[in-house]
Amino acid sequence: MNPLVELLLDGGSLSTAQMAQVLKLSEAELNSQLEALKKEGVLLGFRPVLNLSNEETGVVRAVIEVRITPERGGGFNRLAERISRFDEVESCYLMSGGYDLLVFVNGASLQRVAAFVSEKLSTIEGVLSTATHFMLRAYKEHGFMLGGKVVESERLKVSP
């Protein structure tokens, strides 16, 4: 794997100057590599990891399991891309197992998310069923612990 991509995945919130230092590059060389990754479609953007439990955001997050009928010649792709275009959809993944797509949705309220599912998502031809799960609390997001002190757990004692 490209060392810069590895650093982007594991580096947390390093500045470009810090990334250049770790990779033993000049900042100009690092910026050039970042631009190349953007042009290749590998680096699509940077996004902060936020702990929204301490904020009054008014955002409701939900995970929706969607079963769909694959289309001849296109499989799941056309429907997945159509669902992904909705503004409410944060992420959409093709899955193996009991459902086909896993869709992460944001809305202003439980009612707005429910309306999205009942009026937009479930009415699409080819959608067989949906199961909506509302996120109540996040404990870890993108590798970062959220919501308070990190307590080191003790190893359990082994007895003979």
Contacts in CASP RR format, 6 or more apart in sequence:
PFRMAT RR
TARGET T0000
AUTHOR 0000-0000-0000
METHOD contacts of the structure
MODEL  1
MNPLVELLLDGGSLSTAQMAQVLKLSEAELNSQLEALKKEGVLLGFRPVL
NLSNEETGVVRAVIEVRITPERGGGFNRLAERISRFDEVESCYLMSGGYD
LLVFVNGASLQRVAAFVSEKLSTIEGVLSTATHFMLRAYKEHGFMLGGKV
VESERLKVSP
2 37 0 8 1.000
2 42 0 8 1.000
3 23 0 8 1.000
4 19 0 8 1.000
4 23 0 8 1.000
4 30 0 8 1.000
4 33 0 8 1.000
4 34 0 8 1.000
4 37 0 8 1.000
5 37 0 8 1.000
5 42 0 8 1.000
5 43 0 8 1.000
7 14 0 8 1.000
7 19 0 8 1.000
7 22 0 8 1.000
7 23 0 8 1.000
8 19 0 8 1.000
8 43 0 8 1.000
11 19 0 8 1.000
13 48 0 8 1.000
14 22 0 8 1.000
16 27 0 8 1.000
16 30 0 8 1.000
16 31 0 8 1.000
16 34 0 8 1.000
17 27 0 8 1.000
19 30 0 8 1.000
20 26 0 8 1.000
20 27 0 8 1.000
20 29 0 8 1.000
20 30 0 8 1.000
23 30 0 8 1.000
25 33 0 8 1.000
34 43 0 8 1.000
37 43 0 8 1.000
38 44 0 8 1.000
38 45 0 8 1.000
49 141 0 8 1.000
49 142 0 8 1.000
49 143 0 8 1.000
49 144 0 8 1.000
50 141 0 8 1.000
51 138 0 8 1.000
51 141 0 8 1.000
51 144 0 8 1.000
51 146 0 8 1.000
51 147 0 8 1.000
52 59 0 8 1.000
52 138 0 8 1.000
53 137 0 8 1.000
53 138 0 8 1.000
53 146 0 8 1.000
53 147 0 8 1.000
54 147 0 8 1.000
58 108 0 8 1.000
58 109 0 8 1.000
59 106 0 8 1.000
59 107 0 8 1.000
59 108 0 8 1.000
60 106 0 8 1.000
60 107 0 8 1.000
60 108 0 8 1.000
60 109 0 8 1.000
60 110 0 8 1.000
60 112 0 8 1.000
60 113 0 8 1.000
60 134 0 8 1.000
60 135 0 8 1.000
61 90 0 8 1.000
61 104 0 8 1.000
61 105 0 8 1.000
61 106 0 8 1.000
61 107 0 8 1.000
61 134 0 8 1.000
61 135 0 8 1.000
62 104 0 8 1.000
62 105 0 8 1.000
62 107 0 8 1.000
62 113 0 8 1.000
62 132 0 8 1.000
62 133 0 8 1.000
62 134 0 8 1.000
62 135 0 8 1.000
63 102 0 8 1.000
63 103 0 8 1.000
63 104 0 8 1.000
63 105 0 8 1.000
63 132 0 8 1.000
63 133 0 8 1.000
63 135 0 8 1.000
64 102 0 8 1.000
64 103 0 8 1.000
64 104 0 8 1.000
64 105 0 8 1.000
64 117 0 8 1.000
64 121 0 8 1.000
64 130 0 8 1.000
64 131 0 8 1.000
64 132 0 8 1.000
64 133 0 8 1.000
65 98 0 8 1.000
65 99 0 8 1.000
65 101 0 8 1.000
65 102 0 8 1.000
65 103 0 8 1.000
65 130 0 8 1.000
65 131 0 8 1.000
65 133 0 8 1.000
66 83 0 8 1.000
66 99 0 8 1.000
66 100 0 8 1.000
66 101 0 8 1.000
66 102 0 8 1.000
66 103 0 8 1.000
66 121 0 8 1.000
66 127 0 8 1.000
66 129 0 8 1.000
66 130 0 8 1.000
67 98 0 8 1.000
67 99 0 8 1.000
67 100 0 8 1.000
67 127 0 8 1.000
67 128 0 8 1.000
67 129 0 8 1.000
67 130 0 8 1.000
68 76 0 8 1.000
68 79 0 8 1.000
68 80 0 8 1.000
68 100 0 8 1.000
68 101 0 8 1.000
68 126 0 8 1.000
68 127 0 8 1.000
68 128 0 8 1.000
69 126 0 8 1.000
69 128 0 8 1.000
70 76 0 8 1.000
70 100 0 8 1.000
71 78 0 8 1.000
71 79 0 8 1.000
76 94 0 8 1.000
76 100 0 8 1.000
76 101 0 8 1.000
79 101 0 8 1.000
79 124 0 8 1.000
79 126 0 8 1.000
79 127 0 8 1.000
80 92 0 8 1.000
80 94 0 8 1.000
80 101 0 8 1.000
82 124 0 8 1.000
83 89 0 8 1.000
83 92 0 8 1.000
83 101 0 8 1.000
83 103 0 8 1.000
83 121 0 8 1.000
83 124 0 8 1.000
84 92 0 8 1.000
86 116 0 8 1.000
86 120 0 8 1.000
86 121 0 8 1.000
88 105 0 8 1.000
88 106 0 8 1.000
88 107 0 8 1.000
88 112 0 8 1.000
88 113 0 8 1.000
88 116 0 8 1.000
88 120 0 8 1.000
89 103 0 8 1.000
89 104 0 8 1.000
89 105 0 8 1.000
90 104 0 8 1.000
90 105 0 8 1.000
90 106 0 8 1.000
91 103 0 8 1.000
91 104 0 8 1.000
92 101 0 8 1.000
92 102 0 8 1.000
92 103 0 8 1.000
92 104 0 8 1.000
93 101 0 8 1.000
93 102 0 8 1.000
93 103 0 8 1.000
94 100 0 8 1.000
94 101 0 8 1.000
95 101 0 8 1.000
95 102 0 8 1.000
99 131 0 8 1.000
103 121 0 8 1.000
105 113 0 8 1.000
105 116 0 8 1.000
105 117 0 8 1.000
106 113 0 8 1.000
107 113 0 8 1.000
107 116 0 8 1.000
110 134 0 8 1.000
113 132 0 8 1.000
113 134 0 8 1.000
114 132 0 8 1.000
117 130 0 8 1.000
117 132 0 8 1.000
121 127 0 8 1.000
121 130 0 8 1.000
122 129 0 8 1.000
122 130 0 8 1.000
138 146 0 8 1.000
139 145 0 8 1.000
139 146 0 8 1.000
139 147 0 8 1.000
140 146 0 8 1.000
END
